[in-house]
Amino acid sequence: KQWYQRRVAITAGEPLTCSTPKKFLHRTTMAILAVFLLAVISEAAGITYTIQTRTASVQHSGTNSLGATVTLQGSDGSVQLEGGLDNPNVDDFESAATDTFTFESDVDIGEIESATISVSRDDAWMMDWMSVAVGSADARYMYNTESIWLSSDLSEGSGVNELTVSVAGSETYYIVVETGDQQHAGSNGIHLKIAIEGTGSTAKTGFLDNPNRDDFVVGENDVFVIPDLALAGKVRCLTLTALGDDALNFDWIVVFSLKSHKLPPRVFWNDEDTWLSSDTTEGVSELQVCYKNKLEDDVM
């Protein structure tokens, strides 16, 4: 009873005296010390930023002489990561390769929104996509949708030495492509991108490329999973762009997304049997295919 009354008095603000039990003082001191140490350790540890880059598989897109730095913009601020994108004793940015870079910083930018890459060397590089994970948060993906080349030599490629890519949204799209069964219909060097045009917006992909796999084989279908795109709504049309000069002929393409799971997947047919290729003697570099039942789109 006396100990209980003493605890009430202490809670009420009465100064501690030598009559206060030593066990209580010890536990209180240890608790305060633990909180202090946790704060110091947390501050010292900082934030870990994990960046992955995927170099495009387009011819000459790779380089090991880039001199790249990256600045990240987030919901709570920005940070320029020290040291640049360079793994010692590793050939980074090889064609069709994914490279991982890890940085520590005392700056927490919050949720990643965009990244700006600057290069200081004159060997051109084309990135397909970049992902950034802030601390223990899931990585977010950003795409080089316009196929920009980066080089300090502005006479090369796209004539820019800086590129900003952004998180377009939070939707994951599934794209299924059925390659035609005609002779030579397939291609693993077509370098295909798709713009998904819907009732809400347009979602643009990076290259449709499954790592370590031959895509677009004659008579087979391929599934491409593209995260962090804008939500297009009901998909009306697809615009396909080919950067490779090897021809591709497809039968159909199916597109659906997680947030639109209540809507049936839509099938887009290559009714005109059109071939795709950046070589105009073999096909067209851009093709738009649209959903046939417009009446469904008019009913929201």
C-alpha positions in Angstrom: 0.0 0.0 0.0 2.8 2.4 0.9 4.5 1.7 -2.4 1.3 2.3 -4.4 0.8 5.6 -2.6 4.4 6.6 -3.4 3.9 5.8 -7.2 0.8 8.0 -7.2 2.7 10.8 -5.6 5.5 10.5 -8.1 3.1 10.5 -11.0 1.5 13.7 -9.6 4.9 15.4 -9.8 6.4 15.0 -6.2 10.2 15.2 -6.4 12.0 11.9 -6.1 13.7 11.4 -2.7 16.1 8.9 -1.3 13.1 6.9 0.0 12.0 6.1 -3.6 12.7 2.4 -4.2 16.0 1.9 -6.1 14.5 -0.7 -8.4 12.0 1.9 -9.7 14.8 4.5 -10.3 17.0 1.9 -12.1 14.2 0.9 -14.4 13.2 4.5 -15.2 16.8 5.4 -15.9 17.3 2.4 -18.2 14.1 3.1 -20.1 15.2 6.7 -20.8 18.7 5.6 -21.8 17.2 3.0 -24.2 15.0 5.6 -25.9 18.0 7.9 -26.3 20.3 5.2 -27.7 17.6 4.1 -30.2 17.3 7.7 -31.4 21.1 8.0 -31.8 21.4 4.7 -33.7 18.4 5.6 -36.0 20.0 8.9 -36.8 23.4 7.4 -37.4 22.0 4.6 -39.6 20.3 7.1 -42.0 18.2 6.0 -45.0 19.2 3.3 -47.5 18.4 4.1 -51.1 18.4 1.1 -53.5 18.4 2.0 -57.2 18.2 -0.4 -60.1 18.6 0.5 -63.7 17.8 -1.6 -66.7 19.7 -0.7 -69.9 17.8 -1.1 -73.1 18.6 -3.9 -75.4 18.7 -1.6 -78.4 21.9 -1.8 -80.4 24.7 0.4 -78.9 22.5 1.3 -75.9 25.1 0.1 -73.3 28.2 1.8 -72.0 30.7 1.6 -69.2 31.8 5.2 -69.5 28.8 7.2 -68.3 29.7 9.4 -65.3 26.1 9.3 -64.0 24.8 11.1 -61.0 21.2 10.9 -59.7 19.0 13.2 -57.8 15.8 11.8 -56.2 12.7 13.8 -55.6 10.2 12.6 -53.0 7.1 13.7 -51.1 9.3 15.2 -48.3 12.2 16.7 -50.2 15.1 15.8 -52.5 18.6 14.3 -52.3 21.5 14.1 -54.6 23.2 10.8 -53.9 27.0 10.9 -53.4 29.3 8.9 -55.5 27.2 8.5 -58.7 26.0 5.3 -60.4 29.2 3.3 -60.4 29.9 -0.2 -58.9 33.7 -0.5 -58.5 35.4 -3.2 -60.7 32.1 -3.9 -62.4 31.1 -3.2 -66.0 27.8 -1.3 -65.4 25.2 -0.4 -68.0 25.8 -3.3 -70.4 23.1 -3.8 -73.0 20.0 -5.5 -71.6 21.6 -5.7 -68.1 20.1 -4.7 -64.7 22.5 -3.0 -62.3 21.9 -2.3 -58.6 23.4 0.6 -56.7 23.0 1.2 -52.9 23.5 4.6 -51.1 23.3 5.7 -47.5 22.0 9.2 -46.7 20.8 11.1 -43.7 18.1 12.7 -45.8 14.7 11.0 -46.0 12.8 12.2 -49.0 9.6 10.3 -48.1 7.8 8.5 -50.9 9.8 8.6 -54.2 8.2 10.6 -57.0 10.9 11.2 -59.6 14.6 10.8 -60.4 16.9 13.0 -62.5 20.0 11.3 -64.1 22.8 13.5 -65.3 25.8 12.2 -67.3 29.3 13.8 -67.7 30.8 11.5 -70.4 30.2 11.3 -74.1 29.4 7.6 -74.7 25.7 7.5 -75.3 23.4 5.3 -73.1 19.7 4.4 -73.3 18.0 3.4 -70.0 14.8 1.4 -70.2 13.6 1.8 -66.6 14.8 2.7 -63.1 13.5 1.5 -59.8 14.0 3.2 -56.4 13.4 1.8 -53.0 13.5 4.2 -50.0 14.5 2.4 -46.9 12.3 -0.7 -46.4 9.5 0.6 -48.7 8.7 -1.3 -51.9 10.6 -0.2 -55.0 8.8 2.1 -57.4 9.3 2.0 -61.2 9.9 4.8 -63.6 10.2 4.4 -67.4 12.1 6.1 -70.2 8.9 6.1 -72.3 10.3 8.4 -75.0 13.5 6.3 -75.5 15.9 9.2 -74.7 19.6 8.7 -75.2 21.9 10.3 -72.7 25.4 11.7 -73.5 27.5 14.7 -72.6 28.2 14.9 -76.4 25.0 16.7 -77.4 25.6 15.7 -81.0 24.9 12.1 -80.1 21.5 10.4 -79.8 18.8 12.7 -78.3 21.1 15.6 -77.7 20.6 15.7 -73.9 22.8 15.0 -70.9 20.0 14.9 -68.4 16.8 12.9 -68.1 14.0 13.0 -65.5 11.7 10.0 -65.1 8.7 9.9 -62.8 6.4 7.4 -61.1 3.4 7.6 -63.4 0.9 5.8 -61.1 0.4 2.7 -59.0 -1.3 0.4 -61.5 0.1 -2.9 -62.7 -0.7 -3.9 -66.2 -0.6 -7.3 -67.8 0.0 -7.4 -71.5 -0.3 -10.7 -73.4 1.0 -10.8 -77.0 0.3 -13.7 -79.4 2.9 -13.8 -82.2 1.7 -14.9 -85.6 2.4 -18.3 -87.0 3.6 -17.2 -90.4 7.2 -17.8 -91.4 9.5 -15.2 -89.9 6.7 -13.6 -87.9 8.7 -13.7 -84.6 11.5 -11.5 -83.4 13.5 -11.0 -80.3 14.9 -7.7 -81.5 11.8 -5.7 -82.2 12.2 -3.4 -79.2 8.5 -2.9 -78.8 6.7 -0.3 -76.6 3.0 0.2 -76.0 0.9 3.3 -75.1 -2.4 2.1 -73.5 -5.0 4.7 -74.3 -8.1 4.6 -72.1 -11.1 6.6 -71.0 -9.1 8.1 -68.1 -5.6 8.6 -69.4 -2.8 7.1 -71.4 -0.3 4.7 -69.7 3.0 4.3 -71.5 5.3 1.3 -71.0 9.0 0.7 -71.3 10.3 -2.0 -73.7 8.3 -5.2 -73.6 11.2 -7.5 -72.7 11.3 -10.4 -70.3 14.9 -10.8 -69.1 16.8 -13.9 -70.1 14.0 -15.1 -72.4 13.4 -15.1 -76.1 10.1 -13.1 -76.5 7.9 -13.1 -79.6 8.6 -16.6 -80.8 6.4 -17.8 -83.8 3.0 -19.1 -82.7 3.6 -18.4 -79.0 2.3 -15.9 -76.5 4.3 -13.8 -74.0 3.1 -12.1 -70.8 4.6 -8.8 -69.7 4.0 -7.4 -66.2 4.4 -3.6 -66.1 4.1 -2.0 -62.6 3.6 1.6 -61.6 1.7 2.9 -64.6 -1.1 5.4 -64.8 -4.6 3.9 -64.6 -6.0 4.3 -68.1 -9.5 3.3 -67.3 -11.4 1.3 -70.0 -8.8 0.6 -72.7 -9.8 1.9 -76.1 -6.7 1.7 -78.2 -3.1 0.5 -78.2 -0.3 2.4 -80.0 2.6 0.1 -80.7 6.1 1.5 -81.5 8.9 -0.6 -82.8 12.5 0.6 -82.5 14.1 -2.6 -83.9 14.5 -3.3 -87.6 13.6 -7.0 -87.3 10.0 -7.5 -88.4 7.2 -8.8 -86.1 3.7 -9.9 -86.9 1.3 -10.5 -84.1 -2.3 -12.0 -84.0 -3.7 -10.3 -80.9 -2.9 -8.5 -77.7 -4.8 -8.7 -74.4 -4.5 -5.9 -71.8 -5.9 -5.9 -68.3 -4.9 -4.4 -64.9 -5.4 -5.2 -61.2 -7.6 -2.2 -60.4 -9.8 -3.0 -63.4 -10.2 -6.6 -62.4 -14.0 -6.3 -62.5 -13.8 -5.5 -66.3 -13.2 -8.4 -68.7 -9.8 -8.3 -70.4 -9.9 -6.6 -73.8 -8.6 -8.3 -77.0 -7.0 -6.1 -79.7 -6.7 -7.9 -83.1 -4.2 -7.3 -85.9 -7.1 -7.4 -88.4 -5.0 -6.0 -91.3 -2.2 -8.4 -90.7 0.3 -5.5 -90.4 4.0 -6.1 -89.8 6.0 -4.0 -87.3 9.5 -2.8 -88.0 11.6 0.3 -87.8 12.8 -0.7 -91.3 10.1 0.7 -93.5 10.8 -1.8 -96.2 9.7 -4.6 -93.8 6.8 -2.9 -92.0 5.6 0.1 -90.1 7.3 1.5 -87.0 4.0 2.6 -85.4 0.6 0.9 -85.4 -2.6 1.7 -83.6 -5.2 -1.0 -82.9 -8.5 -0.2 -81.3 -11.2 -2.0 -79.4 -14.1 -2.7 -81.8 -17.1 -2.4 -79.5 -17.2 1.3 -79.0 -20.7 1.0 -77.4 -19.2 -0.5 -74.3 -16.9 2.6 -73.9 -19.9 4.9 -74.1 -21.5 3.3 -71.1 -19.4 4.3 -68.0 
